[in-house]
Amino acid sequence: MEYGFGTKAIHAGQEPDPTTGAIMTPIYQTSTYVQASPGNHKGYAYARGKNPTRTALEKNIAALEDAKHCLCFSSGMGAIDAIAKLLRPGDEVITGDDLYGGSYRMFTKIFEPFGIKFHFIDMKDANNIKNFINKNTKLVWLETPTNPTMQIIDIVAAAKIAKEHNLMIAVDNTFASPYLQNPLALGADIVMHSVTKYLGGHSDVVMGALCLNDDAIYEKLAFIHNSCGATPGPMDSFLVIRGLKTLHVRMERHCYNGKIIAEYLRSHPKVEKIYWPGFTDHPNHEIAKKQMRDFGGMISIVIKGTREDAFKVAQSLKVFSLAESLGGVESLINHPATMTHASIPKDERERVGVVDNLLRLSVGIENVEDLLEDLKQALA
Ligand SMILES: *Cc1c(COP(=O)(O)O)cnc(C)c1O
């Protein structure tokens, strides 16, 4: 019998330590491993390549995405960088027009100068991908739900188009986490996570991960992983192993609190617009229902008035902290235009709805009554 998600989150990849029986995976704080004779080691030669704490973590994340392979990186961006390094000059990528700011920055500022072309397109109707495919297209890169306007992209439809044209398709699953969505099961080739967010869950680690089933792509990525060296240390790996043991419990509460807060904000007179995929009138609500198990705790709102009105709300909150990032146990509020999405030109971000009076909430797992009270006083 296949174990349930929570059982896997706690046990997958975890064995009692063979020397002591320690139930928690030890933090193997070492850079190298002693060999009995040259080349004669136990699979571990040098810790950039492999570390047992990281191996235990990778097995766990792989189990949560039902993936054959997982590689952990020292950041989410390190993981995306490894995928981009599968490409060669002249190759083209089709990606969304509402991307994480750091992904946009890496694609345009780092990889475009190396001769890789990126098409940033509206993917709300996945069929639009077809309009940008040519003989140089190699990769479809998508995020869903998108950051920060919570668009939902149809992974099944996008993967079908990608397969018909022999393209690789990778999904940034950071916002959903494996608890809500498993892109490999929906046809994606690679799933990427900023482990920094929901997987770590406690705002104390920066890390990334890639999950996949294909052996040949895995070999290439593992080669890049070791050659380029954006690999995480054992202490951070341990912290994420610990964080993952409560992922299912945390996600349940993120979803519960998120729904109550989304409904409250929607009817608030100072809120001009709200983005949350759980609303039945969200443009792709039906797709969200199909590909996600619940709707999560990420919500964006447009405050009536100006940027200063939005700033005032963000600064008046007492339980929510004004900070970048998301997915931790504590509630955060962020002003994308000046914080997470500042690297995107103003006209481009405004075209997709990242206006100056937009705020993004990462609803934490505090008591929802306290969060509601806090929003009420800040919006008064
Ligand atoms: C944070 C984030 C990233 C980047 O991950 P880091 O761990 O910060 O490097 C990529 N994609 C999304 C959607 C993110 O939220």
The ligand as an SDF file (V2000), in Angstrom:
LIG
                    3D

 15 15  0  0  0  0  0  0  0  0999 V2000
   11.2560   32.5530   -3.7860 C   0  0  0  0  0  0  0  0  0  0  0  0
   10.9050   32.0360   -5.1130 C   0  0  0  0  0  0  0  0  0  0  0  0
   11.8840   31.5990   -6.0080 C   0  0  0  0  0  0  0  0  0  0  0  0
   13.3670   31.7100   -5.6970 C   0  0  0  0  0  0  0  0  0  0  0  0
   13.7600   30.9040   -4.6440 O   0  0  0  0  0  0  0  0  0  0  0  0
   14.9400   31.2740   -3.6030 P   0  0  0  0  0  0  0  0  0  0  0  0
   14.9110   30.1450   -2.6540 O   0  0  0  0  0  0  0  0  0  0  0  0
   14.5840   32.6020   -3.0070 O   0  0  0  0  0  0  0  0  0  0  0  0
   16.1940   31.3660   -4.3980 O   0  0  0  0  0  0  0  0  0  0  0  0
   11.4760   31.0730   -7.2250 C   0  0  0  0  0  0  0  0  0  0  0  0
   10.1740   30.9870   -7.5460 N   0  0  0  0  0  0  0  0  0  0  0  0
    9.2010   31.4010   -6.7030 C   0  0  0  0  0  0  0  0  0  0  0  0
    7.7890   31.2800   -7.1260 C   0  0  0  0  0  0  0  0  0  0  0  0
    9.5260   31.9440   -5.4790 C   0  0  0  0  0  0  0  0  0  0  0  0
    8.5670   32.3680   -4.6660 O   0  0  0  0  0  0  0  0  0  0  0  0
  1  2  1  0
  2  3  1  0
  2 14  2  0
  3  4  1  0
  3 10  2  0
  4  5  1  0
  5  6  1  0
  6  7  2  0
  6  8  1  0
  6  9  1  0
 10 11  1  0
 11 12  2  0
 12 13  1  0
 12 14  1  0
 14 15  1  0
M  END
$$$$
